Amino acid sequence: MNRNFFLGFAGFAIVFSACQSTRISRYYANNSYLPLYENVVYNDSLSLFVPSFGDVTFVRDVKKLRRRVRDLRLAPGDSVLLWGSTEAPPFYAFAITVNDTCNGADPTTDDAIFHDDTCVNGRRFRLIGLSEDAEMTSADKDLASIWSRIGFDTLSAGQFMPIFSVTGVNTNKHYHVLNNVAQYPTWSDQDRWSKLQLELTYASFLGDNAAYRQALAMLERNMMGDSVVRHVLASTPSVHGNDALDTIVAEARKRQLVMINENHFYPNHRLLVYELLDALHIAGYRYLALEALDPKQEEAVNRTRRIDLETGFYTREQQYGRLLNRALELGFELVAYENTDNTKNREAGQAENLYQKTFAKDPSARVFVLAGMDHILETATPSGKKWMAALFKERYGIDPLTINQNDLKHLRHLAPDGYQLLKADAFESDRLRAVDYHVINSRPVAFVGNSDGMVYRNPRKDSVQVLLFHTEKPAGVAMATEVPYFTTVVPGKSKTRIPCVSGKPTLVVAYDRYGKVVGVK
């Protein structure tokens, strides 16, 4: 078929009752596009809900839309609100128009394969479908289905799948996912919290960027820290910077087990682990146990000594990927200890897996653990809950060195030297005393270690996600499977410095906010 039809109505002449030039609706800018199972577009200004099909592509740029519909003649008062077309059989295109009145002449649509309209609350909506496909019956059925499912003057939570449905799977197109999440509507406090968590996650995957700083500010706005904690920090001896790292290593030499936690929204917490790897390896640590490592990928990662997008979820973040690559270079055995047995308590399952994969087979082992938040707490909560570290210590008689980066994370401005380390027994709070040490980590999230660099210039008006891979794989394979060495968002008409390792092959890729490749070199 002639695909140029979809680029500008070539081959069709839709005759309307007026001869004015095509107008774009003033509501067009309020469209939001969600890649749900029905490829939804919604417009909150019109309370309009438009589900379509997965192979439909919508024109989201107003200049491109003007070019696509420049030959379309509209009835008086009509304007184009939405334009979509399919990229797989059956091939068709359709326009949805809106008129702020219900009066006026109807168009003649002799060449349209589908046309319907309705008047809702004083506005007329039309759907006009066009096709050059020989098999028009299927296209007509699709268009009729789209029309029948449109929600006019109605937007509600029940029309949308859960917000997690817009994230996709196994991708390094973090800016694309972040854009999808940003467009998702919310109705309740729980909706807003779920949305903020996803925004924090995917924005944090992109290093230092405006969206991450904004989301982090929202998270921390109620985390001021009480005066007692601040007094302890001001009056208690502590060690800073590299001295903090040296102190942790010295304490680790006295133990068999070191547990450090992270808050998943703070990639700089992974930098502490990265910076301890070499010294702990010299001290005899050979196992790196990771909550974020997918148990199904453990064998493959240790055998191939390589990670990819299948390795885990948080391991797709660049700082996490870098620490895993360094651990594999040093010779660590990676251990996945997350509990996958739904019949077991999660904390007990984690503790058991950690023990069975390390000390049970190697009693003299030294094990380094990166856990999530409260799992490293060594004492029970007031309600009696025992976390993984507490159960491990109780059941297996091995006392871990526990280092908490989570509870004082919002006070990072008090640690100008990167790290501030202080003993937990300086505090009166039972929770804060549930570990051996606290670290206030102020390392910048954009920190990438010692490396050379190159300058990336974004010639586009809109922002892009730029990714750097150190790989010899073909570009298509790398983009589909690899964790980038570095990635960030580069605003339009600006430049940024990209770190890279001298002597390694480099591949630089740029994605726009829709996940489309807009640059490869």
C-alpha positions in Angstrom: 0.0 0.0 0.0 1.0 3.7 -0.3 2.3 4.5 3.2 2.7 8.2 2.1 -1.0 8.4 2.6 -0.5 8.5 6.3 2.0 11.3 6.0 -0.3 13.8 4.4 -3.6 12.4 3.0 -2.0 11.8 -0.4 -4.5 10.0 -2.6 -7.6 11.1 -0.6 -9.8 14.2 -0.7 -12.1 14.5 2.3 -14.6 17.2 1.3 -16.1 19.2 4.1 -18.7 21.9 4.0 -16.2 24.7 4.5 -12.9 25.5 2.7 -11.0 27.0 5.6 -7.5 25.8 6.5 -7.0 23.0 9.0 -7.0 24.1 12.6 -5.3 22.4 15.5 -7.4 22.3 18.6 -6.5 24.5 21.5 -6.9 21.4 23.7 -4.2 19.4 21.7 -1.5 20.5 24.1 -3.4 18.8 27.0 -3.3 15.4 25.5 -1.4 12.8 27.5 -0.2 9.5 26.0 0.2 6.3 27.9 1.5 3.0 26.5 -1.0 0.9 28.3 -2.3 -2.4 26.9 -4.9 -0.2 25.0 -2.4 2.6 24.0 -4.4 5.2 25.8 -4.6 9.0 25.1 -6.5 11.1 27.7 -7.2 14.8 27.8 -7.9 16.2 31.3 -9.2 19.5 30.0 -12.0 17.7 28.1 -12.3 14.7 30.4 -11.7 12.6 27.3 -10.4 9.0 27.4 -9.4 7.4 24.1 -8.2 3.8 24.1 -6.8 2.4 20.8 -4.5 -0.5 19.9 -0.9 -1.2 20.5 0.2 -0.7 16.9 -1.3 2.9 16.7 1.2 5.7 16.7 0.0 9.2 17.6 1.5 12.5 16.4 2.6 14.3 19.5 4.4 17.3 18.0 2.2 20.2 16.8 4.4 21.1 13.9 4.4 17.5 12.6 0.6 17.4 13.1 0.1 20.5 11.0 2.1 18.8 8.2 0.1 15.6 8.5 -3.3 17.2 8.2 -2.6 20.3 6.1 -4.9 19.0 3.3 -7.7 18.2 5.6 -10.7 20.5 5.3 -12.8 20.9 8.4 -16.3 21.9 9.1 -16.7 25.4 10.6 -15.5 25.4 14.2 -13.9 21.9 14.0 -10.3 21.5 15.0 -8.0 18.5 15.1 -7.5 17.1 18.6 -5.8 13.8 17.8 -4.2 12.0 14.9 -3.1 8.4 14.9 -2.1 5.8 12.3 -1.2 2.1 12.4 2.3 0.7 11.6 1.1 -2.9 11.0 -1.9 -4.4 9.1 -4.7 -3.4 8.9 -3.3 0.0 7.8 -5.4 3.0 8.5 -5.3 6.5 10.0 -7.9 8.5 11.9 -8.5 12.0 13.2 -10.6 13.0 16.2 -11.9 16.5 16.0 -13.7 18.8 18.5 -16.1 21.7 18.1 -17.1 23.9 21.0 -20.6 23.9 19.7 -23.0 21.2 18.6 -24.4 23.2 15.8 -23.2 23.6 12.2 -23.0 21.7 9.0 -22.0 18.0 8.9 -19.0 17.1 6.7 -19.4 14.9 3.6 -17.0 12.0 4.0 -17.3 10.0 0.9 -13.8 8.8 1.0 -13.7 7.9 4.7 -14.1 4.2 5.7 -15.5 5.2 9.0 -17.2 8.3 10.4 -19.2 9.0 13.6 -19.8 11.9 15.8 -21.5 12.8 19.1 -22.4 15.8 21.1 -21.5 15.9 24.8 -22.0 18.8 27.1 -22.2 21.3 24.2 -19.2 20.0 22.3 -19.2 17.9 19.1 -16.6 15.2 18.7 -16.0 13.4 15.4 -13.8 10.4 14.5 -12.9 10.1 10.8 -11.1 7.0 9.6 -9.2 6.6 6.3 -7.5 3.6 4.7 -6.0 2.5 1.4 -5.8 -1.1 2.7 -7.5 -3.6 0.4 -8.9 -5.3 3.4 -11.0 -2.4 4.8 -13.3 -4.6 6.9 -10.6 -5.1 9.6 -9.8 -1.4 9.6 -13.4 -0.5 9.9 -13.9 -2.9 12.8 -10.8 -1.4 14.6 -12.1 2.1 14.1 -15.6 1.2 15.3 -14.0 -0.4 18.4 -12.0 2.7 19.2 -15.1 4.9 18.8 -17.2 2.6 21.0 -14.7 2.6 23.8 -14.0 6.4 24.0 -15.0 7.9 27.3 -16.6 11.3 26.8 -16.7 13.7 29.7 -15.4 11.0 32.0 -12.0 10.3 33.5 -11.7 7.9 36.5 -9.2 5.6 38.1 -11.1 2.5 36.9 -10.3 3.3 33.3 -6.6 3.0 33.8 -4.4 0.0 34.5 -2.0 0.4 37.5 0.8 2.9 37.0 3.4 0.2 36.9 2.0 -0.9 33.6 3.6 2.1 31.9 7.2 1.2 32.9 7.8 -1.6 30.5 10.4 -4.3 31.2 14.2 -4.7 30.9 14.9 -1.4 29.3 17.6 1.3 29.5 15.2 3.9 28.1 14.8 5.5 31.5 13.9 9.0 30.2 11.1 7.4 28.1 9.7 5.6 31.1 10.0 8.7 33.2 8.0 10.6 30.6 5.3 7.9 30.7 5.1 8.0 34.5 4.9 11.8 34.5 1.8 11.7 32.3 0.0 9.2 34.4 -3.1 10.7 36.3 -3.6 10.4 40.0 -6.7 10.5 42.1 -5.6 9.6 45.7 -2.7 10.0 48.1 -1.7 6.4 47.4 -1.7 7.1 43.7 0.5 10.2 44.2 2.9 8.2 46.4 3.2 5.4 43.9 3.8 7.9 41.1 6.5 9.7 43.2 8.3 6.4 43.9 8.5 5.6 40.2 9.6 9.2 39.3 12.3 8.9 41.9 13.4 5.5 40.6 13.6 6.3 36.9 14.9 9.9 37.4 17.7 8.5 39.7 18.7 6.1 36.9 19.6 9.1 34.9 22.2 10.6 37.2 22.0 14.2 38.2 19.1 15.9 36.5 16.3 18.4 37.2 13.5 15.8 37.5 15.5 13.8 40.1 16.3 16.9 42.1 12.6 17.9 42.1 11.3 14.5 43.1 13.9 14.2 45.8 12.9 17.6 47.2 9.3 16.3 47.4 10.4 13.2 49.2 12.5 15.0 51.7 10.3 18.0 52.4 9.1 16.5 55.7 12.5 14.9 56.6 14.0 17.7 58.7 15.5 15.6 61.4 14.8 16.3 65.1 17.0 18.6 67.2 18.3 15.7 69.3 19.8 14.0 66.3 21.3 17.3 65.1 22.8 17.9 68.5 24.4 14.4 68.5 25.8 15.0 65.1 27.3 18.3 66.2 28.8 17.1 69.4 29.9 13.5 68.7 33.3 12.7 67.3 33.1 11.3 63.8 35.4 10.6 60.8 35.1 12.1 57.4 35.9 11.4 53.7 38.6 8.8 53.1 39.1 8.4 56.8 35.6 7.0 57.0 36.4 4.4 54.3 39.6 3.4 56.2 37.7 3.0 59.4 35.1 0.8 57.8 37.8 -1.4 56.3 39.6 -1.6 59.6 36.4 -2.7 61.3 35.7 -5.2 58.5 39.0 -7.0 59.1 37.7 -8.0 62.5 34.5 -9.5 61.1 33.4 -12.1 58.6 30.3 -10.3 57.5 29.7 -6.6 56.5 26.2 -5.4 55.8 25.6 -2.0 54.2 22.2 -0.7 53.2 21.0 1.6 50.6 17.9 3.6 49.9 16.9 2.6 46.4 16.1 6.2 45.5 19.7 7.3 46.3 22.2 5.9 43.8 25.1 7.7 45.6 24.7 5.0 48.4 26.1 2.5 45.9 29.2 4.7 45.5 30.2 3.8 49.1 30.0 0.1 48.2 32.0 0.7 45.0 34.7 2.5 46.9 35.1 -0.3 49.5 35.3 -3.1 47.0 39.1 -3.1 46.4 40.1 -2.7 50.0 37.7 -5.4 51.2 38.9 -7.8 48.5 42.4 -7.3 49.8 41.1 -7.9 53.3 39.8 -11.4 52.2 36.3 -10.7 51.2 35.3 -12.9 48.3 31.5 -12.9 48.3 29.3 -9.9 47.3 25.7 -10.6 48.3 23.0 -8.4 46.7 19.4 -8.0 47.4 18.9 -6.6 43.9 20.4 -9.5 42.0 17.8 -11.7 40.4 18.3 -15.2 41.7 17.5 -16.6 38.2 20.5 -14.7 36.9 23.1 -15.5 39.6 24.6 -18.5 37.8 24.9 -16.8 34.4 26.5 -13.6 35.9 29.1 -15.6 37.8 29.9 -17.8 34.8 30.1 -15.1 32.2 31.4 -12.4 34.5 29.1 -10.0 32.7 25.8 -8.1 33.6 23.0 -7.0 31.4 19.4 -5.7 31.6 18.3 -9.1 32.9 20.6 -9.1 35.9 18.1 -7.3 38.1 15.9 -4.2 38.3 18.0 -1.7 40.3 21.2 -3.2 38.7 20.2 -1.3 35.5 21.1 1.9 37.3 24.6 3.1 36.2 26.2 3.3 39.6 24.9 -0.2 40.5 26.1 -1.5 37.2 29.6 0.0 37.7 30.0 -1.5 41.1 28.9 -5.0 39.8 31.4 -4.8 36.9 34.2 -3.8 39.3 33.3 -6.7 41.7 33.4 -9.1 38.8 36.8 -7.8 37.7 38.2 -8.3 41.2 36.9 -11.9 41.3 34.0 -11.6 43.7 31.4 -14.3 43.6 28.0 -12.6 43.4 25.3 -14.0 45.6 21.5 -13.5 45.1 19.8 -13.9 48.5 16.4 -12.4 48.0 13.6 -14.7 49.2 11.5 -16.2 46.4 9.6 -18.7 48.5 6.1 -17.3 49.3 5.6 -19.8 52.1 8.5 -18.2 54.1 8.8 -14.9 55.9 10.9 -12.6 53.7 13.5 -11.8 56.3 13.9 -15.4 57.3 14.2 -16.5 53.7 16.8 -13.8 53.0 18.9 -14.9 56.1 18.7 -18.5 55.1 19.6 -18.0 51.5 22.6 -15.8 52.5 23.9 -18.4 54.9 23.4 -21.4 52.7 25.2 -19.7 49.7 28.2 -18.6 51.7 29.1 -19.8 55.2 27.3 -23.1 54.9 29.7 -24.2 52.2 32.7 -22.0 53.2 32.8 -21.5 57.0 35.8 -19.2 56.9 34.2 -17.0 54.2 34.1 -13.2 54.3 30.9 -11.8 52.9 30.0 -8.2 51.9 26.3 -7.5 51.7 24.4 -4.7 50.0 20.8 -4.7 51.3 17.8 -2.5 51.1 17.0 -0.1 53.9 15.8 -1.8 57.1 17.0 -5.3 56.4 20.3 -4.7 58.1 18.8 -3.7 61.5 20.1 -6.0 64.2 17.4 -5.6 66.8 13.7 -6.2 66.8 11.2 -3.4 66.3 8.8 -2.4 69.1 6.2 -4.6 67.5 8.6 -7.6 67.6 9.5 -7.7 63.9 13.0 -9.1 63.3 14.8 -8.0 60.1 17.2 -10.1 58.1 20.3 -9.1 60.0 18.7 -9.8 63.4 17.6 -13.3 62.3 20.9 -14.0 60.7 22.8 -13.1 63.9 20.4 -15.0 66.1 20.3 -18.2 64.0 23.8 -18.5 62.8 25.8 -16.9 65.5 27.7 -14.5 63.2 27.7 -10.9 64.3 27.7 -8.6 61.2 29.2 -5.2 60.9 26.2 -3.1 60.0 26.4 0.3 58.4 23.3 2.4 57.8 23.1 5.0 55.1 19.3 5.4 55.1 18.2 7.0 58.3 20.4 10.2 58.1 20.3 10.5 54.3 18.4 13.8 54.4 21.2 15.4 56.4 23.8 15.0 53.7 24.4 18.7 53.6 26.2 18.2 57.0 28.8 16.0 55.4 30.8 18.2 53.0 33.6 15.7 52.7 31.6 13.0 51.0 31.2 10.7 54.0 30.6 11.2 57.7 30.9 8.1 59.8 29.8 7.9 63.4 29.0 5.1 65.9 25.4 4.3 66.4 25.7 4.1 70.2 26.0 7.9 70.2 22.2 8.1 69.7 19.5 7.4 72.3 16.9 6.2 69.7 16.5 2.4 69.7 16.1 2.5 65.9 19.3 4.4 65.4 21.2 2.1 67.8 20.0 -1.0 65.8 23.2 -0.9 63.7 26.9 -0.4 64.4 27.5 2.7 62.4 25.7 5.4 60.5 27.1 7.1 57.3 25.9 10.4 56.0 26.6 10.2 52.3 26.9 13.4 50.4 28.7 12.1 47.3 27.1 13.7 44.2 24.9 11.3 42.3 26.7 12.2 39.1 30.1 10.9 40.5 31.7 8.5 38.1 35.2 7.8 39.4 38.4 8.5 37.6 37.9 8.6 33.9 38.5 10.4 30.7 35.7 12.2 29.0 34.1 13.5 25.8 31.6 16.3 25.1 28.1 15.5 23.8 26.2 18.3 22.1 22.5 18.0 21.8 21.4 19.8 18.6 17.7 19.2 19.1 15.3 21.6 20.7 14.0 19.0 23.1 15.9 17.0 25.8 17.4 13.6 25.1 18.7 10.8 27.1 22.3 10.1 26.1 23.9 6.7 27.0 27.5 5.6 26.8 28.3 1.9 26.5 31.7 0.4 26.6 31.0 -2.5 24.3 32.1 -4.2 21.1 28.6 -5.4 20.5 26.6 -4.1 17.5 24.6 -1.0 18.4 21.3 -2.7 18.1 22.3 -5.5 20.4 23.9 -3.2 23.0 20.9 -0.9 23.1 18.6 -3.8 23.7 20.6 -5.7 26.3 23.4 -3.6 28.0 23.5 -1.5 31.1 25.1 1.8 30.2 28.4 2.9 31.7 26.9 6.3 31.9 23.6 8.0 31.1 21.9 11.3 31.7 19.4 13.8 30.3 20.8 16.5 28.1 18.5 19.5 27.6 17.9 20.9 24.2 20.6 23.0 22.5 23.1 22.3 25.3 26.1 20.1 25.9 27.4 17.8 28.7 30.6 16.0 29.5 30.4 12.2 29.2 32.9 10.2 31.2 34.5 7.2 29.5 37.4 4.8 30.2 40.4 5.3 27.9 41.2 2.4 25.6 37.8 0.8 25.8 35.4 0.7 22.8 32.6 3.3 23.1 29.1 3.5 21.7 27.1 6.7 22.3 23.3 6.6 21.8 20.6 9.2 22.2 16.9 8.5 22.8 14.2 11.2 22.8 11.5 11.2 25.5 9.4 8.7 23.5 12.2 6.1 23.4 13.0 6.8 19.7 16.7 6.6 18.7 17.8 10.0 17.6 21.6 9.6 17.5 24.2 6.8 17.4 27.9 7.2 17.1 
